[in-house]
Amino acid sequence: MVEQNDIYNPPQDPITVLHEDSDLLIVDKPAGLLSVPGKGPELADCLLSRLEAGFPTVRLVHRLDRDTSGVMVFSLTAHAQRHLGQQFEARKVKKTYVARLQGQLEPKEGQVDLPLIVDWPNRPKQMVCHETGKPAVTDWKVMRADEAETRVRLFPLTGRSHQLRVHMLALGHPILGDPLYAPDTTIAHPRLMLHAEELRVNHPESGRGMKFRAKAPF
């Protein structure tokens, strides 16, 4: 989904493959590239369609926002897709993100437990709503901080749309470069400063725990 009234101009760099076997394909998604096609031919270029060119059986398991970079897992069989989907649904997948936030976040670690729902008049924006929102929980741990900026690791325990972005905004420290929730920071930060650094899943065949990482490019 394109999140603002701009021209979709995704990066054309080759996609970095982090791991490949008979069941799994793990890649490092660049910022600015849709995970799946949007509405209309101008939004057809996406990570999934690019991967299909080299991996005809590739199947979607989860998504990252267009402006978020980092680790994504795809399946190469129907069985693997079902197995991985069940892991995400049961919250057995462990996800770690790195973000740069506006201002100094305190304390050094904590948890945000705020339910989220789509802000219909302003979609695709999401918002906190205690009456009708779906449960959303994020743990955080500060890596380093000063008065201007905080570098933080985020651990989403749920997988709501824009969860990390809205939760950090709710703390008063939006993610830098966010065109939806902190548009005043996009001039100094031309991309969303949010990266999926690590993903832990169980292999759909062996059941073995596997960890995949991609260093943040910022």
C-alpha angles and dihedrals in degrees: 000000000000104000103202140027096275140113115273105236107161122193115265099208117127114269114253112232111210098182139358132183136146092287109024139052117187120188140173106240115213120228114260097035121110115235091218133011119286126216112293135025092274088066097046095103108091143139093265094053092047092051092048089065091065100023109038094184096051115136132194118248104167140345142236123207114263093251095045119091130200149064119005127173122214129182126230097199136043091242093053091048092053093045094049091044090056090051091054092046092050090047092239092131112094114214129189124188133185119215140172113222134197112253131356114312116211141224104037093243139008148127135267114209106179125139117234137208135169115275094228100195089050102032137190081042117098128209143193113264122171093189104052106004123119118244113272126177130181130179119205137195122188116231096185136334147181133177093281104043146007127210108207142173114227126202112193112203090187130035109228122155111273088355098149093042095051095041092054090046089052089055089055094250110097121193110266117250094023108150092198106039103023106023092157089068097054096087093060092036111039094189135043106268095225125111132176098228103175140016126188120195138157115249109253093227108032098027089224117150112248131190125203125188138185120184116239112256092218 
